[in-house]
Amino acid sequence: MPQSSVLKELESRLSRDFTYGSGRIIGSMCTCPHPLARKVYTCFLDRNLGDSGLSPALVKLEKETIHILGALLSNPKASGHIVTGGTEANTLALWAAKKLSKKNQSEVIVPASAHYSFDKAADLLSLQIVKVGLNSRFQVDVEAVEKAVNSNTIAIVGVAGTTGLGVVDPISELSEIAVKKDLYLHVDAAFGGFVLPFLKELGFSVPDFDFSLPGVCSIAIDPHKMGLAPIPAGGILFQNERLRKTVAWNVSYLAGGESEQATIVGTRSGASVIAVWALLKHLGTEGYKRIVRSCMRLTWKLAVEIQKINGLDIITEPTMNIVGIKSEVFDIRRIAKELRLRKWAVSLFPNHIRIVVMPHVQKQHVEEFLEDLKDIVTELGG
């Protein structure tokens, strides 16, 4: 097939997919990559960080990127890598915890609200996941965590920006338990990592969740979410180089001779690293503050207006740019189905609809969504 025919067929076949530019994807934690990131990414598509000897300058660039992310998370001396996403980052963290513990039977305590990637990681690593309940604020129950600790426990997980509601667990209290019990503490800030620090800069009260707490051993942070980087661009940051080396492997046959890899994948996108570095340099603290401020303003508008619709309410006050819609009157699954029929890409959880107000969502889209939501409730008898 000639190139023109291939492109035409692709355009036709993919035309039915949702696009971020439409503003109708309101249930996803990803967004349109920043124009600079697109440009940089396409310029360096051939760069492979899996063979570091080919790109020594890129290796240095990744270290700079991790240094900047570490500083954002209260530890400029953090060590780590840009990886495929939160799933790989969370798996690497549990892998490190297992190798450090050297226990035959290993248990990891996670909140009931933890991302499903921890179940996948546990299956891969032959770990036992122990899920504990949440408190009235939808945070992990700290007392339940402490009670769950036993001789087989190797790690505790806390979440800074839960998948369902964007809630932040009491990481400071989990840190105290981890220090007292000599346990590995991993924080899944895949979403919150690019929101919470900038909310704090904007003057909001933000709980401690990062390396400022002595018990935190590693943090997952995803630049391809609120960082506006192209997919794939996750991040794993370890408290220090020693922890990173726990999962490092030596490879002898690559272009630069013997080299070290501390990620799950071998071949690794250098373009992703370059795009993240470029965005951190270009947007900086002020740029990300503007983005977070804009998303939060729309989030609060959405939360207020939802509460005015008869039969609907929000699960909890938004911590970040995530709103959970519930109903004691209507079947929330029916509402989600009707929204999807009207071409709104929403996320359905067992008891609520999740709306994520990402940078591609504008005021006009929020207003259109609210109108459709009101119409649906009216049709259902509200």
C-alpha positions as CSV (number, residue, x, y, z in Angstrom):
1,M,0.0,0.0,0.0
2,P,1.3,3.5,-0.7
3,Q,1.8,5.8,2.3
4,S,-1.2,8.0,1.4
5,S,-3.5,4.9,1.4
6,V,-2.1,3.7,4.8
7,L,-2.6,7.2,6.3
8,K,-6.1,7.5,4.9
9,E,-7.1,4.1,6.2
10,L,-5.7,4.9,9.7
11,E,-7.6,8.1,9.7
12,S,-10.8,6.3,8.8
13,R,-10.4,3.4,11.2
14,L,-9.4,5.5,14.2
15,S,-11.9,8.3,13.6
16,R,-14.4,6.7,16.1
17,D,-12.0,6.9,19.0
18,F,-12.3,9.5,21.7
19,T,-9.8,12.4,21.5
20,Y,-8.5,14.7,24.3
21,G,-9.0,17.7,22.0
22,S,-12.8,17.1,22.0
23,G,-12.9,17.8,25.8
24,R,-15.2,14.8,26.2
25,I,-12.6,12.5,27.8
26,I,-13.4,13.4,31.4
27,G,-12.6,10.1,33.1
28,S,-8.9,9.7,32.2
29,M,-5.8,10.6,34.2
30,C,-3.9,11.3,30.9
31,T,-4.1,14.3,28.6
32,C,-2.8,15.9,25.5
33,P,1.0,16.1,25.6
34,H,2.3,19.7,25.6
35,P,3.3,20.9,22.1
36,L,7.0,21.2,23.2
37,A,6.9,17.6,24.4
38,R,5.4,16.4,21.0
39,K,8.1,18.2,19.1
40,V,11.0,16.9,21.3
41,Y,9.6,13.4,21.4
42,T,9.4,13.1,17.6
43,C,12.9,14.5,17.1
44,F,14.5,11.8,19.3
45,L,12.3,8.7,18.6
46,D,15.4,6.6,17.9
47,R,17.0,7.0,21.3
48,N,17.2,3.8,23.4
49,L,18.2,4.2,27.0
50,G,18.4,0.4,27.2
51,D,21.8,0.7,25.5
52,S,23.3,3.5,27.6
53,G,26.7,3.2,25.8
54,L,25.1,4.6,22.6
55,S,23.8,7.7,24.4
56,P,26.0,8.8,27.3
57,A,24.6,12.4,27.1
58,L,21.1,11.0,27.4
59,V,22.1,9.0,30.5
60,K,23.2,12.3,32.1
61,L,20.0,14.0,31.0
62,E,18.0,11.3,32.8
63,K,20.0,11.8,36.0
64,E,19.2,15.6,35.7
65,T,15.5,14.8,35.2
66,I,15.5,12.5,38.3
67,H,17.3,15.2,40.2
68,I,14.6,17.8,39.4
69,L,11.8,15.4,40.2
70,G,13.6,14.5,43.4
71,A,13.8,18.2,44.4
72,L,10.1,18.5,43.7
73,L,9.6,15.6,46.1
74,S,11.9,17.0,48.8
75,N,15.0,14.9,47.9
76,P,17.3,16.2,45.2
77,K,19.6,13.2,45.9
78,A,16.9,10.7,45.0
79,S,17.9,8.0,42.5
80,G,15.7,6.4,39.9
81,H,14.5,6.3,36.3
82,I,11.9,7.4,33.9
83,V,9.9,4.2,33.2
84,T,6.8,3.2,31.3
85,G,4.3,4.2,34.0
86,G,2.9,3.7,37.5
87,T,2.6,0.0,37.1
88,E,6.3,-0.5,36.3
89,A,7.2,2.0,39.1
90,N,5.1,0.2,41.7
91,T,6.4,-3.2,40.6
92,L,10.0,-2.0,40.9
93,A,9.3,-0.7,44.4
94,L,7.9,-4.0,45.6
95,W,10.7,-5.8,43.9
96,A,13.3,-3.7,45.8
97,A,11.4,-4.3,49.1
98,K,11.4,-8.1,48.6
99,K,15.1,-8.2,47.7
100,L,15.9,-6.2,50.8
101,S,13.9,-8.3,53.1
102,K,15.0,-11.8,52.0
103,K,12.0,-13.4,53.7
104,N,10.6,-16.6,52.4
105,Q,7.0,-15.5,52.9
106,S,6.5,-11.8,52.2
107,E,3.4,-9.7,52.8
108,V,2.7,-6.2,51.6
109,I,0.1,-4.0,53.3
110,V,-1.9,-1.8,50.9
111,P,-5.0,0.3,51.2
112,A,-8.3,-1.0,49.8
113,S,-8.0,2.0,47.5
114,A,-4.6,1.0,46.0
115,H,-4.2,0.7,42.3
116,Y,-4.6,-2.8,40.8
117,S,-1.0,-2.7,39.7
118,F,0.0,-3.8,43.2
119,D,-2.0,-7.0,42.7
120,K,-0.2,-7.6,39.4
121,A,3.2,-6.9,41.0
122,A,2.4,-9.2,43.9
123,D,1.5,-12.0,41.4
124,L,4.7,-11.5,39.5
125,L,6.9,-11.4,42.6
126,S,5.1,-14.1,44.6
127,L,4.1,-11.6,47.3
128,Q,1.0,-11.7,49.5
129,I,-1.1,-8.6,49.4
130,V,-2.9,-7.6,52.6
131,K,-5.6,-5.0,51.9
132,V,-6.8,-2.9,54.8
133,G,-9.9,-0.7,55.0
134,L,-10.4,3.0,54.7
135,N,-11.5,5.6,57.3
136,S,-14.5,8.0,56.9
137,R,-12.3,10.3,54.7
138,F,-11.5,7.5,52.3
139,Q,-7.9,7.3,53.5
140,V,-6.2,4.2,54.6
141,D,-7.1,3.3,58.2
142,V,-3.7,3.7,60.0
143,E,-4.7,1.7,63.0
144,A,-5.7,-1.2,60.7
145,V,-2.3,-0.9,59.0
146,E,-0.5,-1.2,62.3
147,K,-2.6,-4.2,63.4
148,A,-1.9,-5.9,60.1
149,V,1.9,-5.8,60.5
150,N,3.4,-9.2,61.4
151,S,6.6,-11.1,61.1
152,N,6.0,-11.7,57.3
153,T,5.4,-8.0,56.5
154,I,8.1,-6.5,54.3
155,A,6.4,-3.3,53.1
156,I,3.6,-0.7,53.4
157,V,2.1,1.2,50.6
158,G,0.5,4.6,50.9
159,V,-1.3,6.5,48.1
160,A,-1.0,10.2,47.3
161,G,-3.9,10.7,45.0
162,T,-6.1,7.6,44.9
163,T,-7.3,6.3,41.6
164,G,-11.0,6.6,42.6
165,L,-11.1,9.9,44.4
166,G,-7.7,11.6,44.4
167,V,-7.5,11.3,48.2
168,V,-4.1,11.4,50.0
169,D,-3.4,8.7,52.7
170,P,-1.9,9.8,56.0
171,I,1.7,9.1,54.8
172,S,3.3,10.8,57.8
173,E,1.6,8.3,60.1
174,L,2.6,5.4,57.8
175,S,6.1,6.7,57.9
176,E,6.1,6.5,61.7
177,I,5.0,2.9,61.5
178,A,7.6,2.0,58.8
179,V,10.4,3.5,60.9
180,K,9.3,1.9,64.1
181,K,8.8,-1.5,62.5
182,D,11.8,-1.2,60.1
183,L,9.6,-1.7,57.0
184,Y,9.9,-0.5,53.5
185,L,7.4,2.3,52.7
186,H,6.4,3.0,49.1
187,V,4.2,6.0,48.1
188,D,2.2,5.8,44.9
189,A,2.0,9.4,43.8
190,A,1.6,8.5,40.2
191,F,-1.2,11.1,39.9
192,G,-0.6,13.4,42.9
193,G,3.1,13.8,42.3
194,F,2.5,16.5,39.7
195,V,-0.4,18.1,41.6
196,L,0.3,18.2,45.4
197,P,3.7,20.1,45.3
198,F,2.1,22.8,43.2
199,L,-1.0,23.1,45.3
200,K,1.4,23.6,48.2
201,E,3.1,26.4,46.2
202,L,-0.3,28.0,45.6
203,G,-0.8,28.2,49.4
204,F,-3.1,25.3,50.0
205,S,-2.8,23.0,53.0
206,V,-1.1,19.9,51.6
207,P,-0.2,16.9,53.9
208,D,3.4,15.7,53.8
209,F,3.7,12.7,51.5
210,D,7.2,12.7,50.0
211,F,10.8,12.2,51.0
212,S,10.5,14.9,53.7
213,L,9.3,11.9,55.8
214,P,12.1,9.6,57.0
215,G,10.2,6.4,56.4
216,V,9.5,6.9,52.7
217,C,11.8,4.6,50.6
218,S,10.4,5.2,47.1
219,I,7.8,7.2,45.2
220,A,6.0,6.6,41.9
221,I,5.3,9.7,39.9
222,D,3.9,9.9,36.4
223,P,4.9,12.8,34.1
224,H,2.5,11.5,31.5
225,K,-0.4,12.4,33.7
226,M,-0.5,16.0,35.1
227,G,3.1,16.5,33.9
228,L,1.8,16.7,30.3
229,A,4.5,14.3,28.9
230,P,3.8,11.9,26.0
231,I,3.0,8.3,26.9
232,P,5.0,6.3,28.1
233,A,6.6,8.4,30.9
234,G,6.3,7.2,34.4
235,G,8.9,7.7,37.1
236,I,10.4,5.7,40.0
237,L,12.4,7.5,42.6
238,F,14.3,5.8,45.4
239,Q,15.4,7.5,48.5
240,N,19.0,6.9,47.6
241,E,21.3,5.1,45.1
242,R,21.7,2.1,47.4
243,L,18.0,1.3,47.1
244,R,18.0,1.8,43.3
245,K,20.9,-0.7,43.0
246,T,18.8,-3.3,44.8
247,V,17.1,-4.0,41.5
248,A,20.0,-3.3,39.2
249,W,21.4,-5.9,36.8
250,N,24.7,-5.8,34.9
251,V,24.6,-6.3,31.1
252,S,27.8,-7.1,29.3
253,Y,27.0,-7.2,25.6
254,L,25.8,-3.6,24.9
255,A,27.6,-0.9,22.8
256,G,29.3,0.8,25.8
257,G,30.5,-2.5,27.3
258,E,29.2,-3.6,30.6
259,S,26.4,-1.4,31.8
260,E,23.7,-1.4,34.4
261,Q,19.9,-1.6,34.1
262,A,17.5,-1.1,37.0
263,T,14.2,-1.1,35.2
264,I,11.9,-4.0,34.2
265,V,12.0,-3.3,30.5
266,G,15.3,-3.5,28.6
267,T,14.7,-1.4,25.6
268,R,13.6,2.0,27.0
269,S,12.4,5.2,25.3
270,G,15.0,7.9,25.4
271,A,12.5,10.2,23.7
272,S,10.3,10.0,26.8
273,V,13.1,11.1,29.1
274,I,14.1,14.0,26.8
275,A,10.4,15.2,26.7
276,V,10.1,15.1,30.5
277,W,13.4,17.0,30.9
278,A,12.2,19.6,28.3
279,L,8.9,20.2,30.1
280,L,10.5,20.5,33.5
281,K,12.8,23.1,32.1
282,H,10.2,25.0,30.0
283,L,7.2,25.0,32.4
284,G,9.0,25.0,35.7
285,T,7.2,25.6,39.0
286,E,5.3,28.7,37.7
287,G,4.1,26.8,34.6
288,Y,2.8,23.8,36.5
289,K,1.2,26.1,39.2
290,R,-0.8,27.8,36.4
291,I,-1.9,24.4,35.1
292,V,-2.9,23.0,38.5
293,R,-4.7,26.3,39.4
294,S,-6.8,26.2,36.2
295,C,-7.7,22.5,36.7
296,M,-8.7,23.1,40.4
297,R,-10.9,26.1,39.6
298,L,-12.9,23.9,37.1
299,T,-12.9,21.1,39.6
300,W,-14.5,23.2,42.3
301,K,-17.0,24.6,39.9
302,L,-18.0,21.1,38.9
303,A,-18.3,19.9,42.5
304,V,-20.5,22.9,43.4
305,E,-22.8,22.5,40.4
306,I,-23.2,18.7,40.9
307,Q,-24.5,19.3,44.4
308,K,-27.3,21.5,43.0
309,I,-28.7,18.7,40.9
310,N,-31.5,16.9,42.7
311,G,-30.6,13.3,43.4
312,L,-26.9,13.7,42.9
313,D,-24.0,14.5,45.3
314,I,-20.3,14.2,45.5
315,I,-18.5,11.5,47.5
316,T,-16.1,13.9,49.2
317,E,-14.7,17.4,48.8
318,P,-12.0,17.2,46.1
319,T,-8.4,17.0,47.3
320,M,-7.1,17.3,43.7
321,N,-8.7,17.6,40.3
322,I,-10.9,14.5,40.7
323,V,-14.6,14.5,41.6
324,G,-16.7,11.4,42.6
325,I,-20.4,11.6,41.7
326,K,-22.8,9.5,43.7
327,S,-26.6,9.1,44.1
328,E,-28.8,7.7,46.7
329,V,-31.8,8.1,44.4
330,F,-30.7,6.8,41.0
331,D,-28.6,3.8,39.7
332,I,-25.2,5.4,39.2
333,R,-24.5,2.7,36.5
334,R,-27.5,3.9,34.5
335,I,-26.3,7.5,34.7
336,A,-22.8,6.4,33.5
337,K,-24.3,4.5,30.6
338,E,-26.4,7.5,29.6
339,L,-23.4,9.7,29.7
340,R,-21.5,7.3,27.5
341,L,-24.3,7.3,25.0
342,R,-23.9,11.0,24.9
343,K,-20.2,10.5,24.1
344,W,-18.8,11.4,27.5
345,A,-15.8,9.1,28.4
346,V,-16.4,8.8,32.2
347,S,-15.0,6.3,34.6
348,L,-17.4,4.1,36.5
349,F,-16.5,2.7,40.0
350,P,-18.7,0.4,42.0
351,N,-20.4,3.3,43.8
352,H,-19.6,6.4,41.9
353,I,-18.7,8.0,38.6
354,R,-15.2,9.5,38.5
355,I,-14.5,12.8,36.7
356,V,-10.9,13.9,36.2
357,V,-10.5,17.5,35.2
358,M,-7.3,17.3,33.2
359,P,-5.7,20.3,31.4
360,H,-7.5,19.4,28.1
361,V,-10.9,20.0,29.9
362,Q,-12.1,23.6,29.5
363,K,-14.9,25.6,31.1
364,Q,-17.1,25.0,28.0
365,H,-16.7,21.2,28.3
366,V,-17.6,21.3,32.0
367,E,-20.7,23.4,31.3
368,E,-21.8,21.0,28.4
369,F,-21.2,18.0,30.7
370,L,-23.4,19.5,33.5
371,E,-26.2,20.2,31.0
372,D,-26.2,16.7,29.8
373,L,-26.0,15.4,33.4
374,K,-29.1,17.5,34.4
375,D,-31.0,16.3,31.3
376,I,-30.2,12.6,32.2
377,V,-31.4,13.1,35.8
378,T,-34.6,14.8,34.6
379,E,-35.3,11.9,32.2
380,L,-34.7,9.4,35.0
381,G,-37.4,11.2,37.0
382,G,-35.3,13.7,39.0
